[in-house]
Amino acid sequence: MSGMGIALSCPKCGGNHLAFPDSDEEQVSREECGAAVQSLGSVKARLRSAAHVGVDARHLEQRKANRQARQEAEIQVSQAALRASVAETDRLIGESERMLRRHREENDRDV
């Protein structure tokens, strides 16, 4: 559970030297002043929730990395298709220009 934490402090004195009970129903208390902080079950639930948030953050980072890789691949495919389309357009323009030149030459010979 490294890198994960929850704030547990005494509501009475603000200290954090806590005594933990044996059962989930009993209260976690401040060792020096004896004030109850919350039940051990509640503390465990908060720890589980904090751990889940850490997992979610790692999962989110992986999803972002996967999405970025997918988007980069899509861009590469799109760019390759665009280059092929531009090359085909250039070929068709050249062919059209040759055809028009031939038509002009044919028309000029008939005059």
C-alpha positions as CSV (number, residue, x, y, z in Angstrom):
1,M,0.0,0.0,0.0
2,S,2.9,2.4,-0.5
3,G,2.1,5.8,-1.9
4,M,-1.4,5.5,-0.6
5,G,-2.7,7.2,2.6
6,I,-5.7,8.5,4.4
7,A,-5.8,11.2,7.0
8,L,-6.6,9.8,10.5
9,S,-6.5,12.1,13.3
10,C,-8.2,12.7,16.6
11,P,-11.2,15.0,16.4
12,K,-10.5,16.2,19.9
13,C,-6.8,16.9,20.0
14,G,-5.7,16.5,16.4
15,G,-3.1,13.8,17.3
16,N,-2.5,10.7,15.3
17,H,-1.1,8.2,17.8
18,L,-3.9,5.8,17.5
19,A,-4.9,2.6,19.3
20,F,-6.5,0.0,17.1
21,P,-9.1,-2.5,18.5
22,D,-9.4,-6.2,17.7
23,S,-12.9,-6.1,16.1
24,D,-14.2,-3.9,13.2
25,E,-17.1,-2.7,15.4
26,E,-14.9,-1.2,18.1
27,Q,-13.6,2.4,17.9
28,V,-10.1,3.4,16.9
29,S,-9.0,5.8,19.7
30,R,-6.3,8.3,20.4
31,E,-3.8,6.7,22.7
32,E,-3.1,9.8,24.8
33,C,-6.5,11.4,25.2
34,G,-8.7,8.3,24.6
35,A,-11.0,10.1,22.2
36,A,-12.8,7.8,19.6
37,V,-11.8,8.5,16.0
38,Q,-14.0,6.0,14.1
39,S,-14.7,2.3,14.0
40,L,-12.0,0.0,12.8
41,G,-14.4,-1.2,10.1
42,S,-14.7,2.3,8.8
43,V,-10.9,2.8,8.8
44,K,-10.6,-0.5,6.8
45,A,-13.3,0.7,4.3
46,R,-11.4,4.0,3.8
47,L,-8.2,2.1,3.2
48,R,-9.9,-0.1,0.6
49,S,-11.3,2.9,-1.1
50,A,-8.0,4.7,-1.1
51,A,-6.4,1.5,-2.6
52,H,-9.1,1.3,-5.2
53,V,-8.4,4.9,-6.2
54,G,-4.7,4.0,-6.7
55,V,-5.7,1.1,-8.9
56,D,-8.1,3.4,-10.9
57,A,-5.3,5.9,-11.4
58,R,-3.0,3.2,-12.7
59,H,-5.8,1.9,-14.9
60,L,-6.5,5.4,-16.2
61,E,-2.8,5.9,-17.0
62,Q,-2.8,2.6,-19.0
63,R,-6.0,3.6,-20.8
64,K,-4.5,6.9,-21.7
65,A,-1.3,5.3,-23.0
66,N,-3.4,2.7,-25.0
67,R,-5.6,5.5,-26.4
68,Q,-2.6,7.5,-27.5
69,A,-1.0,4.5,-29.2
70,R,-4.3,3.8,-31.0
71,Q,-4.7,7.4,-32.1
72,E,-1.1,7.5,-33.4
73,A,-1.7,4.3,-35.4
74,E,-5.0,5.7,-36.8
75,I,-3.2,8.9,-37.8
76,Q,-0.4,7.0,-39.6
77,V,-3.0,4.9,-41.5
78,S,-5.0,8.1,-42.4
79,Q,-1.8,9.9,-43.5
80,A,-0.8,7.0,-45.7
81,A,-4.2,6.9,-47.3
82,L,-4.1,10.6,-47.8
83,R,-0.7,10.4,-49.5
84,A,-2.0,7.6,-51.8
85,S,-5.0,9.7,-52.6
86,V,-2.9,12.7,-53.4
87,A,-0.6,10.6,-55.6
88,E,-3.7,9.2,-57.5
89,T,-5.1,12.7,-57.9
90,D,-1.7,13.9,-59.3
91,R,-1.7,10.9,-61.7
92,L,-5.3,11.7,-62.9
93,I,-4.5,15.4,-63.3
94,G,-1.5,14.5,-65.5
95,E,-3.6,12.1,-67.5
96,S,-6.3,14.7,-68.0
97,E,-3.7,17.3,-69.1
98,R,-2.2,14.9,-71.7
99,M,-5.7,14.1,-73.0
100,L,-6.6,17.9,-73.3
101,R,-3.3,18.5,-75.1
102,R,-4.0,15.6,-77.5
103,H,-7.5,17.0,-78.2
104,R,-6.1,20.5,-78.9
105,E,-3.5,19.0,-81.3
106,E,-6.2,17.0,-83.1
107,N,-8.3,20.1,-83.4
108,D,-5.4,22.2,-84.6
109,R,-4.6,19.7,-87.4
110,D,-8.2,19.8,-88.6
111,V,-8.1,23.6,-89.2
